[in-house]
Amino acid sequence: MATLLRKIGLIRLHNRDTEDPKHHHNHRGGGGQQSASLRGKSGTKSSGHKQQQHPPGGAGDSSPGPGKGKGKRAPELAPRDKPPQPAAGAAGAAGTGGPRDQAAGARAGPGPAGAAAAAAGGSLVPAARQQHCTQVRSRRLMKELQDIARLSDRFISVELVDESLFDWNVKLHQVDKDSVLWQDMKETNTEFILLNLTFPDNFPFSPPFMRVLSPRLENGYVLDGGAICMELLTPRGWSSAYTVEAVMRQFAASLVKGQGRICRKAGKSKKSFSRKEAEATFKSLVKTHEKYGWVTPPVSDG
């Protein structure tokens, strides 16, 4: 029996060794592929399992990590909750944003809001300056009026034209009593020489315009229209330190020095001076003196 079993075993071993090599190889290869596929499936399962394990605070982790906010929900809400950014020009004009935004705004120019603010600022500057000049002029002229009212010799008196502080009619009551002009005033019963002074917006830094109204004078540096030839009444000869009283005293002296007289010619003496003519004459004489200069009288002549 044992011998029979050994023979059967030998026959089986012989049959296995004498099988077709191709069949034997394919059988072994198929087994390899099957094991490889099994290994691949197991690798895929393990890699998939590893991919599902994300680090804390990552994009796929539902629990927030340290300093990461709410994870996946945060990037979706960020663009929606982000405030709108201003244009480059607006950011640069408003001075907001970082240095790059300001530089971009400077290159792009001010936006509509910046342009409107600049235009408004430009319009406010002249208005404020005008208001300041008006205040300076008003304070100065009020002081001038008070000083003239306190004069003891009643040399001059002032009346406002239409209650305007910037338009004066000034009465010159006295000139040198040894002069021919004073004699003319006595003979014609002329109590005063009437002048008009208008003060510009930038007074006392610019001179007033001054002209004679009545009576009609000849010589004495009084020209057509009642214009007065005096260097201190020009922008070049004027000083803000000059007062109305000082100007009137200088004018009274120039009348006497220039041998001014009251016109007594028939018809001509009744013709009043014209402001338009006075302004044209004054502009002409200023141009002439700027070209040829002003003659300074000797000290002996006063």
Backbone hydrogen bonds in HBPLUS format (Angstrom, degrees):
<---DONOR---> <-ACCEPTOR-->    atom                        ^
c    i                          cat <-CA-CA->   ^        H-A-AA   ^      H-
h    n   atom  resd res      DA  || num        DHA   H-A  angle D-A-AA Bond
n    s   type  num  typ     dist DA aas  dist angle  dist       angle   num
A0005-LEU N   A0001-MET O   3.01 MM   4  6.30 158.5  2.05 150.9 155.9     1
A0006-ARG N   A0002-ALA O   3.05 MM   4  6.26 154.5  2.12 145.8 152.4     2
A0007-LYS N   A0003-THR O   3.07 MM   4  6.35 148.6  2.18 143.3 151.6     3
A0008-ILE N   A0004-LEU O   3.02 MM   4  6.33 160.0  2.06 149.4 154.6     4
A0009-GLY N   A0005-LEU O   3.01 MM   4  6.22 156.9  2.06 147.2 153.2     5
A0010-LEU N   A0006-ARG O   2.95 MM   4  6.16 153.2  2.02 144.0 151.3     6
A0011-ILE N   A0007-LYS O   2.87 MM   4  6.15 154.5  1.94 150.7 157.8     7
A0012-ARG N   A0008-ILE O   3.08 MM   4  6.35 159.7  2.12 148.0 152.7     8
A0013-LEU N   A0009-GLY O   2.99 MM   4  6.24 156.8  2.05 146.7 153.3     9
A0014-HIS N   A0010-LEU O   2.86 MM   4  6.06 151.0  1.95 145.5 153.9    10
A0015-ASN N   A0011-ILE O   2.86 MM   4  6.14 161.0  1.89 153.5 158.3    11
A0016-ARG N   A0012-ARG O   2.99 MM   4  6.21 154.2  2.06 145.3 152.0    12
A0017-ASP N   A0013-LEU O   3.05 MM   4  6.23 151.5  2.13 142.3 149.8    13
A0018-THR N   A0014-HIS O   3.00 MM   4  6.15 137.5  2.19 145.7 156.9    14
A0024-HIS N   A0020-ASP O   2.88 MM   4  6.12 151.5  1.96 146.9 156.2    15
A0025-HIS N   A0021-PRO O   2.65 MM   4  5.94 150.7  1.73 149.0 157.4    16
A0026-ASN N   A0022-LYS O   2.73 MM   4  5.94 170.3  1.74 156.5 159.3    17
A0027-HIS N   A0023-HIS O   2.94 MM   4  5.93 147.8  2.05 135.1 144.6    18
A0028-ARG N   A0024-HIS O   3.04 MM   4  6.30 150.3  2.13 137.7 145.4    19
A0029-GLY N   A0025-HIS O   2.68 MM   4  6.01 159.8  1.72 155.5 161.7    20
A0030-GLY N   A0026-ASN O   2.77 MM   4  5.81 166.6  1.79 147.9 152.1    21
A0031-GLY N   A0027-HIS O   3.19 MM   4  6.30 151.7  2.27 134.3 142.0    22
A0032-GLY N   A0028-ARG O   2.98 MM   4  6.32 139.1  2.15 136.3 148.1    23
A0032-GLY N   A0029-GLY O   2.82 MM   3  4.81 115.4  2.24  92.2 109.7    24
A0033-GLN N   A0029-GLY O   2.72 MM   4  6.10 160.9  1.76 162.4 166.8    25
A0034-GLN N   A0030-GLY O   2.87 MM   4  5.98 160.1  1.91 146.3 152.6    26
A0035-SER N   A0031-GLY O   2.88 MM   4  6.08 152.7  1.95 137.5 145.4    27
A0036-ALA N   A0032-GLY O   2.64 MM   4  5.92 149.2  1.73 145.7 155.9    28
A0037-SER N   A0033-GLN O   2.69 MM   4  5.93 162.8  1.72 154.4 158.3    29
A0038-LEU N   A0034-GLN O   2.86 MM   4  6.03 150.2  1.95 139.9 149.2    30
A0039-ARG N   A0035-SER O   2.75 MM   4  6.01 149.5  1.84 140.2 149.3    31
A0040-GLY N   A0036-ALA O   2.68 MM   4  6.02 153.1  1.75 149.7 157.8    32
A0041-LYS N   A0037-SER O   2.83 MM   4  6.05 161.4  1.87 149.0 153.4    33
A0042-SER N   A0038-LEU O   2.95 MM   4  6.14 159.2  1.99 144.5 150.9    34
A0043-GLY N   A0039-ARG O   2.75 MM   4  6.01 147.8  1.85 144.5 154.5    35
A0044-THR N   A0040-GLY O   2.77 MM   4  6.02 155.3  1.83 150.1 156.7    36
A0045-LYS N   A0041-LYS O   2.94 MM   4  6.14 161.3  1.98 147.8 153.1    37
A0046-SER N   A0042-SER O   2.92 MM   4  6.15 154.1  1.99 140.8 148.4    38
A0047-SER N   A0043-GLY O   2.72 MM   4  5.96 159.6  1.76 151.5 157.2    39
A0048-GLY N   A0044-THR O   2.77 MM   4  5.86 162.7  1.80 150.0 155.5    40
A0049-HIS N   A0045-LYS O   2.92 MM   4  6.03 147.3  2.03 137.6 147.2    41
A0050-LYS N   A0046-SER O   2.87 MM   4  6.15 143.7  2.00 138.6 149.1    42
A0051-GLN N   A0047-SER O   2.77 MM   4  6.08 153.3  1.84 152.2 159.4    43
A0052-GLN N   A0048-GLY O   3.18 MM   4  6.34 143.7  2.32 140.9 148.8    44
A0053-GLN N   A0050-LYS O   3.03 MM   3  5.33 151.9  2.11 106.1 115.0    45
A0058-GLY N   A0055-PRO O   3.30 MM   3  5.75 149.7  2.40 139.6 135.5    46
A0068-LYS N   A0065-GLY O   3.41 MM   3  5.39 162.1  2.44 123.3 118.1    47
A0074-ALA N   A0071-GLY O   3.25 MM   3  5.66 134.0  2.47 105.9 116.8    48
A0077-LEU N   A0073-ARG O   3.26 MM   4  6.54 149.9  2.35 151.1 159.0    49
A0078-ALA N   A0074-ALA O   2.98 MM   4  6.02 140.8  2.14 152.8 164.3    50
A0081-ASP N   A0077-LEU O   2.86 MM   4  5.96 159.4  1.90 162.7 168.0    51
A0082-LYS N   A0078-ALA O   2.97 MM   4  5.82 124.4  2.29 146.5 158.9    52
A0091-ALA N   A0087-ALA O   2.83 MM   4  6.03 165.8  1.85 157.3 161.6    53
A0092-GLY N   A0088-ALA O   2.94 MM   4  6.07 161.1  1.97 147.7 153.1    54
A0093-ALA N   A0089-GLY O   2.86 MM   4  5.99 155.1  1.92 145.3 152.7    55
A0094-ALA N   A0090-ALA O   2.83 MM   4  5.92 160.7  1.87 151.5 156.5    56
A0095-GLY N   A0091-ALA O   3.07 MM   4  6.00 124.7  2.39 134.8 147.5    57
A0096-THR N   A0091-ALA O   3.14 MM   5  5.25 134.2  2.36 148.0 154.2    58
A0102-GLN N   A0098-GLY O   3.00 MM   4  6.33 161.7  2.04 155.0 160.2    59
A0103-ALA N   A0099-PRO O   2.90 MM   4  6.05 156.0  1.96 146.0 152.8    60
A0104-ALA N   A0100-ARG O   2.86 MM   4  6.09 158.8  1.91 148.3 154.3    61
A0105-GLY N   A0101-ASP O   2.83 MM   4  6.05 153.8  1.90 146.8 154.7    62
A0106-ALA N   A0102-GLN O   2.87 MM   4  6.11 149.8  1.96 144.7 152.8    63
A0107-ARG N   A0103-ALA O   3.00 MM   4  6.32 151.3  2.08 145.7 153.2    64
A0108-ALA N   A0104-ALA O   2.88 MM   4  6.09 157.2  1.93 149.0 155.8    65
A0109-GLY N   A0105-GLY O   2.88 MM   4  5.84 129.9  2.14 140.1 151.7    66
A0115-ALA N   A0111-GLY O   2.86 MM   4  6.09 158.8  1.91 155.8 162.2    67
A0116-ALA N   A0112-PRO O   2.94 MM   4  6.08 157.5  1.99 145.7 151.8    68
A0117-ALA N   A0113-ALA O   2.94 MM   4  6.16 158.0  1.99 147.7 153.8    69
A0118-ALA N   A0114-GLY O   2.88 MM   4  6.10 155.1  1.94 145.9 153.0    70
A0119-ALA N   A0115-ALA O   2.88 MM   4  6.09 158.2  1.93 147.5 153.5    71
A0120-ALA N   A0116-ALA O   2.87 MM   4  6.07 158.9  1.91 148.1 154.2    72
A0121-GLY N   A0117-ALA O   2.80 MM   4  5.98 158.3  1.84 146.2 152.8    73
A0122-GLY N   A0118-ALA O   2.82 MM   4  6.03 154.6  1.88 146.7 153.7    74
A0123-SER N   A0119-ALA O   3.02 MM   4  6.28 146.6  2.14 143.4 151.7    75
A0124-LEU N   A0120-ALA O   3.00 MM   4  6.23 138.0  2.18 143.0 154.6    76
A0124-LEU N   A0121-GLY O   3.18 MM   3  5.08 126.7  2.48  92.0 105.9    77
A0125-VAL N   A0121-GLY O   3.18 MM   4  6.38 147.2  2.29 149.8 156.3    78
A0128-ALA N   A0124-LEU O   2.94 MM   4  6.11 161.6  1.97 155.4 159.7    79
A0129-ARG N   A0125-VAL O   2.99 MM   4  6.18 160.0  2.03 153.0 159.1    80
A0130-GLN N   A0126-PRO O   2.84 MM   4  5.95 157.4  1.89 147.4 153.5    81
A0131-GLN N   A0127-ALA O   2.97 MM   4  6.18 157.0  2.03 145.6 151.7    82
A0132-HIS N   A0128-ALA O   2.97 MM   4  6.21 153.8  2.04 145.1 152.1    83
A0133-CYS N   A0129-ARG O   2.96 MM   4  6.23 162.4  1.99 152.4 156.5    84
A0134-THR N   A0130-GLN O   2.99 MM   4  6.20 156.8  2.04 148.4 154.8    85
A0135-GLN N   A0131-GLN O   3.06 MM   4  6.30 154.0  2.13 145.5 152.0    86
A0136-VAL N   A0132-HIS O   3.01 MM   4  6.31 161.5  2.05 154.2 158.7    87
A0137-ARG N   A0133-CYS O   2.94 MM   4  6.11 167.2  1.96 152.3 155.9    88
A0138-SER N   A0134-THR O   2.94 MM   4  6.03 161.0  1.98 147.0 152.5    89
A0139-ARG N   A0135-GLN O   3.01 MM   4  6.16 167.9  2.02 151.5 154.6    90
A0140-ARG N   A0136-VAL O   3.09 MM   4  6.22 161.2  2.12 148.3 153.7    91
A0141-LEU N   A0137-ARG O   3.01 MM   4  6.18 164.4  2.03 151.6 155.7    92
A0142-MET N   A0138-SER O   2.97 MM   4  6.11 156.5  2.02 151.2 157.6    93
A0143-LYS N   A0139-ARG O   3.15 MM   4  6.33 157.0  2.21 143.8 149.6    94
A0144-GLU N   A0140-ARG O   2.95 MM   4  6.26 151.0  2.03 144.4 153.2    95
A0145-LEU N   A0141-LEU O   2.93 MM   4  6.19 159.6  1.98 150.1 154.3    96
A0146-GLN N   A0142-MET O   3.10 MM   4  6.36 158.9  2.14 146.9 152.2    97
A0147-ASP N   A0143-LYS O   2.97 MM   4  6.22 157.8  2.02 150.9 156.8    98
A0148-ILE N   A0144-GLU O   2.97 MM   4  6.21 158.8  2.02 152.7 158.2    99
A0149-ALA N   A0145-LEU O   2.99 MM   4  6.18 156.1  2.04 147.7 154.2   100
A0150-ARG N   A0147-ASP O   3.23 MM   3  5.28 137.3  2.43  95.3 106.8   101
A0151-LEU N   A0148-ILE O   3.14 MM   3  5.35 166.4  2.16 110.0 113.8   102
A0173-HIS N   A0155-PHE O   3.08 MM  18  5.64 156.8  2.14 153.2 158.6   103
A0157-SER N   A0171-LYS O   3.17 MM  14  5.28 140.8  2.33 134.1 144.8   104
A0171-LYS N   A0157-SER O   2.89 MM  14  5.28 166.0  1.91 153.6 158.4   105
A0159-GLU N   A0169-ASN O   2.91 MM  10  5.19 150.3  2.00 148.1 157.4   106
A0169-ASN N   A0159-GLU O   2.82 MM  10  5.19 161.8  1.85 161.4 167.0   107
A0161-VAL N   A0167-ASP O   2.92 MM   6  5.50 175.7  1.92 154.5 153.6   108
A0164-SER N   A0161-VAL O   2.99 MM   3  5.59 154.3  2.06 116.3 123.7   109
A0167-ASP N   A0164-SER O   3.46 MM   3  5.53 171.6  2.47 107.0 107.8   110
A0199-PHE N   A0166-PHE O   3.07 MM  33  5.28 166.8  2.09 148.4 150.8   111
A0168-TRP N   A0197-LEU O   2.82 MM  29  5.14 170.8  1.83 163.7 163.3   112
A0197-LEU N   A0168-TRP O   2.89 MM  29  5.14 162.9  1.92 144.8 150.2   113
A0170-VAL N   A0195-LEU O   2.82 MM  25  5.20 152.3  1.90 142.9 151.2   114
A0195-LEU N   A0170-VAL O   2.88 MM  25  5.20 163.3  1.91 154.7 160.2   115
A0172-LEU N   A0193-ILE O   2.88 MM  21  5.03 173.7  1.88 145.8 148.0   116
A0193-ILE N   A0172-LEU O   2.95 MM  21  5.03 155.3  2.02 134.2 140.8   117
A0179-SER N   A0176-ASP O   3.12 MM   3  5.51 163.4  2.15 115.4 118.6   118
A0183-GLN N   A0179-SER O   3.38 MM   4  6.75 152.9  2.46 138.3 145.1   119
A0184-ASP N   A0180-VAL O   2.91 MM   4  6.20 151.9  1.99 145.1 152.9   120
A0185-MET N   A0181-LEU O   2.96 MM   4  6.26 153.0  2.03 148.3 155.5   121
A0186-LYS N   A0182-TRP O   3.04 MM   4  6.35 150.7  2.13 144.8 152.4   122
A0187-GLU N   A0183-GLN O   2.92 MM   4  6.14 162.9  1.95 153.0 157.6   123
A0188-THR N   A0184-ASP O   2.95 MM   4  6.03 148.8  2.04 147.9 155.0   124
A0190-THR N   A0185-MET O   2.83 MM   5  4.68 154.3  1.90 142.9 147.5   125
A0189-ASN N   A0186-LYS O   3.37 MM   3  5.12 160.0  2.41  97.2 102.7   126
A0194-LEU N   A0214-SER O   2.74 MM  20  5.26 148.4  1.84 154.4 165.0   127
A0213-LEU N   A0194-LEU O   2.81 MM  19  5.46 171.9  1.81 149.5 149.9   128
A0214-SER N   A0194-LEU O   3.37 MM  20  5.26 159.6  2.41 130.9 135.1   129
A0196-ASN N   A0211-ARG O   2.94 MM  15  5.58 159.7  1.99 159.1 165.7   130
A0211-ARG N   A0196-ASN O   3.15 MM  15  5.58 150.0  2.24 148.4 157.3   131
A0198-THR N   A0209-PHE O   3.07 MM  11  5.36 155.9  2.13 143.8 151.1   132
A0209-PHE N   A0198-THR O   2.94 MM  11  5.36 157.9  1.99 155.5 157.9   133
A0203-PHE N   A0200-PRO O   3.22 MM   3  5.44 159.4  2.27 114.9 113.7   134
A0205-PHE N   A0202-ASN O   2.79 MM   3  5.67 140.2  1.95 136.2 141.1   135
A0212-VAL N   A0226-GLY O   2.90 MM  14  4.53 162.1  1.93 125.8 129.6   136
A0263-CYS N   A0216-ARG O   2.87 MM  47  5.70 170.1  1.88 157.3 159.4   137
A0218-GLU N   A0261-ARG O   2.82 MM  43  5.28 157.0  1.87 155.4 161.1   138
A0261-ARG N   A0218-GLU O   2.93 MM  43  5.28 157.3  1.98 148.9 155.9   139
A0222-VAL N   A0219-ASN O   3.16 MM   3  5.65 155.1  2.22 111.9 118.6   140
A0220-GLY N   A0258-GLY O   3.00 MM  38  3.78 147.7  2.11 119.6 110.6   141
A0229-CYS N   A0221-TYR O   2.97 MM   8  5.30 168.6  1.98 157.2 160.5   142
A0223-LEU N   A0227-ALA O   2.74 MM   4  5.08 169.0  1.75 154.4 157.6   143
A0226-GLY N   A0223-LEU O   3.02 MM   3  5.54 151.3  2.10 139.3 140.4   144
A0227-ALA N   A0224-ASP O   3.46 MM   3  6.06 173.6  2.47 114.7 116.5   145
A0233-LEU N   A0230-MET O   3.15 MM   3  5.64 158.2  2.20 111.6 118.3   146
A0234-THR N   A0231-GLU O   3.01 MM   3  5.45 164.2  2.03 119.0 121.6   147
A0238-TRP N   A0234-THR O   2.93 MM   4  5.84 126.9  2.22 154.7 168.0   148
A0242-TYR N   A0239-SER O   3.05 MM   3  5.70 165.8  2.07 119.4 123.7   149
A0247-VAL N   A0243-THR O   2.99 MM   4  6.28 157.7  2.04 149.7 155.9   150
A0248-MET N   A0244-VAL O   2.96 MM   4  6.17 159.1  2.00 151.9 157.1   151
A0249-ARG N   A0245-GLU O   3.01 MM   4  6.26 155.2  2.07 151.0 157.4   152
A0250-GLN N   A0246-ALA O   3.03 MM   4  6.25 153.1  2.10 144.5 151.9   153
A0251-PHE N   A0247-VAL O   2.94 MM   4  6.20 151.4  2.03 145.0 153.3   154
A0252-ALA N   A0248-MET O   2.94 MM   4  6.18 159.7  1.99 147.7 152.6   155
A0253-ALA N   A0249-ARG O   3.07 MM   4  6.30 153.0  2.15 142.3 149.1   156
A0254-SER N   A0250-GLN O   2.96 MM   4  6.24 152.7  2.04 146.6 154.2   157
A0255-LEU N   A0251-PHE O   2.95 MM   4  6.23 146.5  2.07 151.5 160.2   158
A0256-VAL N   A0252-ALA O   3.37 MM   4  6.64 159.2  2.42 143.2 147.0   159
A0257-LYS N   A0253-ALA O   2.93 MM   4  6.14 165.0  1.95 150.7 155.7   160
A0258-GLY N   A0254-SER O   2.87 MM   4  5.83 155.0  1.93 140.7 147.1   161
A0260-GLY N   A0255-LEU O   2.83 MM   5  5.09 164.1  1.85 161.6 161.0   162
A0259-GLN N   A0256-VAL O   3.06 MM   3  5.03 159.8  2.10 106.4 110.1   163
A0269-SER N   A0265-LYS O   3.08 MM   4  5.59 156.7  2.14 158.7 156.6   164
A0271-LYS N   A0268-LYS O   3.23 MM   3  5.35 157.5  2.29 103.9 110.7   165
A0278-ALA N   A0274-SER O   2.92 MM   4  6.13 150.6  2.01 143.0 152.0   166
A0279-GLU N   A0275-ARG O   2.86 MM   4  6.13 159.7  1.91 156.8 160.7   167
A0280-ALA N   A0276-LYS O   3.13 MM   4  6.34 163.2  2.15 148.0 152.2   168
A0281-THR N   A0277-GLU O   2.99 MM   4  6.14 159.5  2.03 147.4 153.1   169
A0282-PHE N   A0278-ALA O   2.91 MM   4  6.06 159.5  1.96 149.2 154.9   170
A0283-LYS N   A0279-GLU O   3.05 MM   4  6.24 162.7  2.08 150.4 154.3   171
A0284-SER N   A0280-ALA O   3.15 MM   4  6.31 155.0  2.22 142.7 149.5   172
A0285-LEU N   A0281-THR O   2.98 MM   4  6.27 160.3  2.02 152.3 157.1   173
A0286-VAL N   A0282-PHE O   3.00 MM   4  6.16 152.7  2.08 148.8 156.2   174
A0287-LYS N   A0283-LYS O   3.16 MM   4  6.37 159.4  2.20 145.9 150.4   175
A0288-THR N   A0284-SER O   3.06 MM   4  6.33 155.3  2.12 146.2 153.3   176
A0289-HIS N   A0285-LEU O   2.96 MM   4  6.15 163.9  1.99 149.1 152.6   177
A0290-GLU N   A0286-VAL O   2.92 MM   4  6.05 146.9  2.03 145.3 154.7   178
A0291-LYS N   A0287-LYS O   3.16 MM   4  6.30 139.0  2.34 138.0 147.6   179
A0291-LYS N   A0288-THR O   3.21 MM   3  5.26 129.4  2.48  94.1 107.1   180
A0292-TYR N   A0288-THR O   2.97 MM   4  6.24 159.5  2.02 151.0 156.6   181
A0293-GLY N   A0289-HIS O   2.57 MM   4  4.66 135.0  1.76 128.6 137.3   182
A0301-ASP N   A0298-PRO O   3.05 MM   3  5.47 145.2  2.17 107.0 116.7   183
A0302-GLY N   A0299-VAL O   2.98 MM   3  5.29 160.4  2.02 111.2 116.7   184
